[in-house]
Amino acid sequence: MTQPRIEARARAGAPREAALSTGRVVLIVLGSIVALIGLALAAGGGFLLWVDRTQREGGYLTTPTERFSTSTYALTRERLGADAGGPNWIGNDNWLGKVRIRGVGTAAKPLFIGIGPEAAVAGYLGRVAHADVEDINFDPFRVEYRAIAGGALRRPPSAQNFWAASASGQGRQTVTWKVCEGDWSVVLMNADGSRGVAADVDLGAKLSFLLWVAIGLLIGGALILGGSVALIVLAARGRPPPPPAAPPRPATTTDDA
């Protein structure tokens, strides 16, 4: 009578063991996915930290020097916008940082580099033949220009008073500008306003928040990775298996003889 009762208990416990096993598999899968997310965050933080520590020049993250040229009267980069109307941490000048543009003209003509309000630049160059930089890729270098038809320039850029920052002359010219609210355009021209502009240019940006973003990603990624690893280990260990049931004792018989 004892053996059938033991087998019934074993059959009743089988679904529970299967359910526990399925739950542990789900936890392991979820933990693995979260671990990959934590690893990606930590890797991104490490990359930003490497960029911040090794790719700066004079405090600026700087691009390689590349050739920009046009057969027209000016090169522009329009639609540079900064909005300080959001929360205080977005509009903080220390977070917006600075930009630096350096250029060396490839011809004997003096070079002009300027940053001005987009509306004022559009009014100045609206009827002048020029090229707008639509897209830039530095690895490998590739630049797309949008040609804008027009006539000759009537007044040289140095005669305008709307520039927020500008530099002109022979040799390397450097423009440093503290980013502020508004829509802005960058202009590259010959200082005398003549046709045919060519210069070797590098771009730099000083972003004070980059280091803190890198540290935050590293810490967050490490915490997520550590928690997911702990979850995987606990799920893999699970509960210890129950002890095997004792075999039934053979029935004893008495000999009346």
C-alpha positions as CSV (number, residue, x, y, z in Angstrom):
1,M,0.0,0.0,0.0
2,T,3.0,2.4,0.5
3,Q,4.5,2.3,-3.0
4,P,1.4,3.6,-5.0
5,R,1.2,6.6,-2.6
6,I,4.9,7.5,-3.2
7,E,4.5,7.3,-7.0
8,A,1.4,9.6,-6.8
9,R,3.4,12.2,-4.9
10,A,6.2,12.0,-7.4
11,R,3.8,12.6,-10.3
12,A,2.2,15.5,-8.5
13,G,5.6,17.2,-8.0
14,A,6.7,16.9,-11.6
15,P,4.7,19.9,-13.0
16,R,6.1,22.2,-10.2
17,E,9.7,21.3,-11.0
18,A,9.0,22.0,-14.7
19,A,7.5,25.4,-13.8
20,L,10.4,26.4,-11.6
21,S,12.8,25.3,-14.4
22,T,10.9,27.4,-17.0
23,G,10.9,30.4,-14.7
24,R,14.7,30.2,-14.2
25,V,15.2,30.1,-18.0
26,V,13.2,33.2,-18.4
27,L,15.1,35.0,-15.7
28,I,18.4,34.0,-17.3
29,V,17.3,35.2,-20.7
30,L,16.1,38.6,-19.3
31,G,19.3,38.9,-17.3
32,S,21.4,38.3,-20.4
33,I,19.5,41.0,-22.3
34,V,19.9,43.5,-19.5
35,A,23.6,42.6,-19.3
36,L,24.0,43.4,-22.9
37,I,22.4,46.8,-22.4
38,G,24.6,47.6,-19.4
39,L,27.7,46.5,-21.4
40,A,26.7,48.8,-24.3
41,L,26.2,51.8,-21.9
42,A,29.6,51.1,-20.3
43,A,31.3,50.8,-23.7
44,G,29.7,54.1,-24.8
45,G,30.9,55.8,-21.7
46,G,34.4,54.5,-22.2
47,F,34.4,55.7,-25.8
48,L,33.3,59.2,-24.8
49,L,35.9,59.2,-22.0
50,W,38.6,58.3,-24.5
51,V,37.4,61.0,-26.9
52,D,37.4,63.6,-24.1
53,R,40.8,62.7,-22.9
54,T,42.7,62.1,-26.2
55,Q,40.9,64.0,-29.0
56,R,41.1,67.5,-27.5
57,E,43.4,70.3,-28.7
58,G,43.5,73.3,-26.5
59,G,40.4,72.1,-24.8
60,Y,38.5,71.7,-28.1
61,L,37.4,68.4,-29.7
62,T,38.8,68.9,-33.1
63,T,38.1,67.4,-36.5
64,P,40.9,66.6,-39.1
65,T,41.8,69.4,-41.4
66,E,40.0,69.1,-44.7
67,R,39.7,71.0,-48.0
68,F,36.5,73.0,-48.6
69,S,36.1,74.8,-51.9
70,T,33.6,76.4,-54.3
71,S,33.9,78.2,-57.6
72,T,31.3,80.7,-56.4
73,Y,31.6,83.7,-54.1
74,A,31.0,82.1,-50.7
75,L,30.7,78.9,-48.7
76,T,28.0,78.8,-46.0
77,R,26.7,76.4,-43.4
78,E,23.1,77.4,-42.6
79,R,20.6,76.4,-39.9
80,L,22.9,76.4,-36.9
81,G,20.4,76.7,-34.1
82,A,20.6,76.9,-30.3
83,D,17.5,77.1,-28.1
84,A,17.9,78.4,-24.6
85,G,14.2,78.5,-23.9
86,G,14.0,75.1,-22.3
87,P,14.9,74.0,-18.8
88,N,17.7,75.9,-17.1
89,W,20.2,73.0,-17.5
90,I,19.7,73.1,-21.3
91,G,20.0,76.9,-21.5
92,N,23.1,77.1,-19.3
93,D,25.9,78.7,-21.3
94,N,28.4,76.3,-19.8
95,W,26.6,73.4,-21.3
96,L,26.3,75.0,-24.7
97,G,30.1,75.6,-24.9
98,K,32.1,77.1,-27.6
99,V,33.0,76.4,-31.3
100,R,36.2,77.1,-33.1
101,I,36.7,77.4,-36.8
102,R,40.2,77.6,-38.3
103,G,41.1,78.0,-41.9
104,V,44.0,78.6,-44.2
105,G,43.3,79.9,-47.7
106,T,44.9,77.8,-50.5
107,A,45.3,80.9,-52.7
108,A,47.2,84.1,-52.3
109,K,44.0,86.0,-51.4
110,P,43.2,86.8,-47.7
111,L,40.6,84.6,-46.2
112,F,37.4,85.6,-44.3
113,I,35.6,83.5,-41.8
114,G,32.4,84.8,-40.1
115,I,29.5,83.7,-38.0
116,G,26.4,85.7,-38.1
117,P,22.6,85.6,-37.7
118,E,21.0,83.4,-40.3
119,A,18.5,86.1,-41.4
120,A,21.3,88.7,-41.9
121,V,23.5,86.3,-43.8
122,A,20.6,85.3,-46.0
123,G,19.9,89.0,-46.8
124,Y,23.6,89.6,-47.6
125,L,24.1,86.6,-49.8
126,G,20.5,86.1,-51.0
127,R,21.2,87.2,-54.6
128,V,24.8,86.1,-54.7
129,A,26.0,82.9,-56.2
130,H,27.3,80.7,-53.3
131,A,27.3,77.1,-52.1
132,D,25.8,75.8,-48.9
133,V,27.3,72.8,-47.1
134,E,24.5,70.3,-46.8
135,D,26.3,67.4,-45.2
136,I,29.8,66.6,-43.9
137,N,31.4,63.2,-43.2
138,F,34.9,63.1,-41.8
139,D,35.6,59.3,-42.0
140,P,36.1,59.1,-44.9
141,F,35.9,62.8,-45.7
142,R,32.9,63.7,-47.9
143,V,31.1,66.9,-48.2
144,E,27.9,67.7,-50.1
145,Y,27.2,71.2,-51.4
146,R,23.9,72.8,-52.5
147,A,24.6,75.3,-55.3
148,I,22.6,78.5,-55.1
149,A,22.4,80.6,-58.2
150,G,23.0,84.3,-58.2
151,G,25.2,87.2,-59.3
152,A,28.4,88.8,-58.0
153,L,29.0,90.1,-54.5
154,R,28.6,93.9,-54.2
155,R,30.2,94.5,-50.8
156,P,33.0,92.6,-49.1
157,P,32.2,90.8,-45.9
158,S,34.4,93.0,-43.7
159,A,32.1,95.9,-44.6
160,Q,29.2,94.2,-42.8
161,N,28.5,94.9,-39.1
162,F,26.2,91.9,-38.2
163,W,28.9,89.4,-37.6
164,A,28.9,87.9,-34.1
165,A,32.5,86.7,-34.6
166,S,34.8,87.0,-37.6
167,A,38.5,86.9,-38.7
168,S,40.2,87.8,-42.0
169,G,43.7,88.0,-43.4
170,Q,46.6,86.0,-44.7
171,G,47.6,82.7,-43.2
172,R,45.6,80.8,-40.6
173,Q,42.5,82.5,-39.4
174,T,40.7,81.5,-36.2
175,V,37.2,82.3,-35.2
176,T,36.1,81.4,-31.6
177,W,32.4,81.8,-30.8
178,K,30.5,81.2,-27.6
179,V,27.3,79.5,-28.6
180,C,24.2,81.5,-27.8
181,E,20.5,81.3,-28.6
182,G,19.3,81.9,-32.1
183,D,19.7,80.7,-35.7
184,W,23.2,81.3,-37.1
185,S,25.2,80.7,-40.3
186,V,28.9,80.2,-40.9
187,V,30.4,81.9,-43.9
188,L,33.7,81.3,-45.7
189,M,34.8,83.8,-48.3
190,N,37.7,85.6,-49.8
191,A,38.2,88.8,-47.8
192,D,37.9,90.9,-51.0
193,G,34.7,89.2,-52.0
194,S,36.1,87.7,-55.2
195,R,35.0,84.4,-56.8
196,G,36.6,81.1,-56.1
197,V,37.0,80.2,-52.4
198,A,39.2,77.3,-51.2
199,A,40.6,76.7,-47.7
200,D,41.9,74.0,-45.5
201,V,39.5,74.0,-42.4
202,D,39.2,72.2,-39.1
203,L,36.3,72.5,-36.7
204,G,36.4,72.4,-32.9
205,A,33.9,72.3,-30.1
206,K,34.3,72.7,-26.4
207,L,31.7,70.7,-24.6
208,S,32.0,70.9,-20.8
209,F,29.3,68.2,-20.2
210,L,31.0,65.5,-22.2
211,L,33.1,64.2,-19.3
212,W,30.1,64.0,-17.0
213,V,28.0,62.2,-19.6
214,A,30.9,59.6,-20.0
215,I,31.2,59.1,-16.3
216,G,27.4,58.7,-15.9
217,L,27.3,56.1,-18.7
218,L,30.2,54.2,-17.1
219,I,28.6,54.1,-13.7
220,G,25.1,53.3,-15.0
221,G,26.4,50.6,-17.3
222,A,28.4,49.0,-14.5
223,L,25.5,49.0,-12.1
224,I,23.2,47.5,-14.7
225,L,25.8,44.9,-15.7
226,G,26.5,43.9,-12.1
227,G,22.7,43.6,-11.3
228,S,22.1,41.5,-14.3
229,V,25.0,39.2,-13.6
230,A,23.7,38.6,-10.1
231,L,20.3,37.8,-11.4
232,I,21.7,35.3,-13.9
233,V,23.8,33.6,-11.1
234,L,20.8,33.4,-8.7
235,A,18.5,32.1,-11.5
236,A,21.1,29.5,-12.6
237,R,21.6,28.2,-9.0
238,G,17.9,27.8,-8.2
239,R,16.7,25.6,-5.4
240,P,18.7,22.5,-4.4
241,P,17.1,19.3,-5.7
242,P,14.8,17.5,-3.2
243,P,16.4,14.4,-1.6
244,P,15.4,11.1,-3.3
245,A,12.5,9.3,-1.8
246,A,13.3,6.3,0.3
247,P,12.5,3.0,-1.5
248,P,9.5,1.2,0.0
249,R,10.3,-1.5,2.5
250,P,9.3,-4.9,1.5
251,A,6.2,-6.3,3.2
252,T,7.0,-8.8,6.0
253,T,5.1,-12.0,6.3
254,T,4.7,-14.1,9.3
255,D,4.9,-17.9,9.3
256,D,2.2,-19.4,11.3
257,A,3.7,-22.8,11.0
